[in-house]
Structure formats: structure tokens, C-alpha cells
Amino acid sequence: MKILWSKPLILLALSVGLVAEQAMALEPPVGKTVLVVSGDITRTNVGDEAHFDMAMLASLKQGEIVTQTPWHNGKVSFSGPLGVVLLAEVGAQGSDLRVTALNDYAADVPASDFAEHGVVLAILKDGEPMSIREQGPLFIVYPFDDNPDLLTETYLTRSVWQVAAIDVYDN
């Protein structure tokens, strides 16, 4: 079957493609970039990366984890975007994440951890923004109190603080 392309059909096809492409793009950050997500993602806003400022992260669906950690005294409330929502926002396609901190510490985290454990990319500790000195501005937090099996070296090393970048890839 042969399709006859008229000018209106060509314009319609081009406009549908343009709308689809625009729907895939993220808005660029207005404030200072605090997180860069790269790798196997489909939604970007700066070249082939997704850059986020604090306002963008705060606009994503938030979660809260109240838990004790080896690095804090007593229970602490951590809140911020749900990891699984962040991955969906950038159209993450890979199964693994390389999470890198401001000091270049890096940990490999299975993307499935974000969904299976309700991981939060904390931007607030007890309702207050976290400074770099206090493990901020971003901290990957697991619900240790809800699932004591997570209190192992494996998950503790995945609890990266001072997160600056996430690279999505397939292992």
C-alpha cells in the first residue's frame, strides 16, 4: 500500500514529532544546578544530561523516611524526591546507577533499589535543608528502621551523601 503525502499530512507529521520531542525535554534549571543525571536517559535539558536545581527536585513527588542511621544520633526525618520518581522524570532506561558525591566518592546502586525500598533522595533533614557539612545538599536514604536487613555494608555504601551526579547505565 502506498501512502500519498500531501502538504497538510507532512505538516501534521512534523508537528506531531515536534510536540513529542518537546514533551520529552525537561525544563532547564533556573537556579544553581545541584544534580546532574546522565547516561541511558531519554529526557534531558542540557545537552544529553538532565540538570536539576533545588526547585526542580522539590517539585517532584516527595517521600519521607524517619529512621536511625549510623551517622546520626537518634531518629531523623529525611525528605525529598522519591528515587523512583526522579528516574521516571529523566526516562531512565538502565538497570544500574553510578552515584557520585561532591568529593568524588562513588557507589554503584541497582536502580531497582529505588523502587523496592522506597529510597529517598533527601534534600531536607528534620525539615531543614542540609548543608554540605551536614551530608547535603542531597543524600540517598534507605528506610533502615523499616527494614533492618538493609543495615549491611552493601546498603550503607550505597547511602551516598553530598550527591552531585547519577549516571544511569546497564551492567
N, C-alpha and C positions, 0 to 999 in steps of 0.2 A: 504494500500500500504506500503510495506516495503522498507526502504532506505538502500542500501548497502553502507557502509562506507569503502572506500579504503584509504590507507595511504595518497595519494595526496589530497583527499577530506577533510580528517581530518586536514592536514596541512593547506589547504586553509581556512577552517572554523576557525581554531585557529588564523591564521594570520589576517583574516578579523576582528575578535574580538579584537585582539591586536591593530590594526590600529584604530578601532572605539574607544577603550579605550584611546589611545594616543590622538586622536582628541578631546576628552572631557577634557583632562587635560590642565591646564593653565601653562605657563612657570613660574618658581619661580622668585620672585623678586631678583634683583641684588643689588639694593640699600636698604636703610632703609625702612622697612615696615611702611606705613603711614595709611593704611586702611586694616581692616580685615572684610571680608564678610563671614558670616556663616549661618547655618540653612538649610532651604529647597532649596539647590542649587545642581546642577549636575556637575559643573566644579570647580575643586579645584586644589591647588598646594602645600599646606602644611597640611597634614592630611585631615580632612574633611572641611577645610576652604580655602578661596581664599584670599591670601595676595597680596597687591599691593604696589609698590613703586611709586614715582612720575613719573618716566619714563613710567611705565606701564599705569598710569592714563592719561598721556599726549598722549599716542599712541592711545587711544580710540577716537571715533568721538567726536569732541568738539562742544560746543554750547556757545553762548554769550547772556547774559541778561543785558541790560542797564536799570537801574531802581533806584528809590529812595527807601531807607529803613528807618525804624525808628532809625537805629543805625548809619547812615552815613549822612553827610551834602551834599545835592545836589545829582545829578545823578551819579551813579557809574557803571562802566562796570565790570561785573563778567564773567569769562570764565573758562571752564573746561569740563570734560566729561558730556555728556547728561546722566541724571539719568537712562533713559530707556535703553541706550546702556550699561551702567555698569551692569544693571540687566540681560540683554541678555548675556553679557560676562560671567557671572557666572552661567547662566542657572537657574535663579531664578524661583522657582515654586510656592512660596507662594503669598498670596494676601496682606500681611502686612509686614511692616519693623519696627524694633526697632532700632532707630538710637541713638548711644551713643557717647557722647563727651569725650574729654580727662579728664574733671572734673567730669565725671560720670553722668552729666545731660543726660536724655534720653527722647525721644519722639517717639510715635507711629505714623507712616506715612503710609497711604494706598499706596501700590505700584502703583496703578492707577494714583496717583498724578503726578508721574514722566512722564507718557505719556500724560495725559490730560492737563497738564500745562507747559510742556517743561522744567521741573526742571533741573537745572544745579548743579553738584557737583563742585562748584567753587574752582579752585586751583590758579587763578590769580584775582587780583583786580586792575583795570586800568592797566593791562598788567604786573603787578609785583606779584611775589609770596607773599602770605600772611603769616606773622609770626603768632605764637600762640597769641601774644599780639594783633594782628590785625584780630582775628577771624579765623585764619588759623590753620593748613595748608589746611583744607577742610571745605567748608561752603555750606550748602544746600540753594539754592537761587530760589525763586519763582519770576515770572515776575509781580511784583506788579503794575508797571505803565501800563502794557498792560491789566491787569485785576484788577481794583480797588476792586472788590468783594473779592479778596484774602487778603485784609488788614483787617483781623479779627484775634482775639486771636487764633483761630484754626490754621490758616496757619502761623502766627507769631511764635507759639510754635513749629511748625514743621520745622522752618528755623533754624536748628541746626548748630552752628558753632563749630570749633575745633573737627570736626567729626573724630572719631577713629575707630568705628565699626558699621556695619549694620548686623542685624540678620533678616533673611527672614523667615517668618512663616505664617501659616493660622490661622486666628482668628476664 
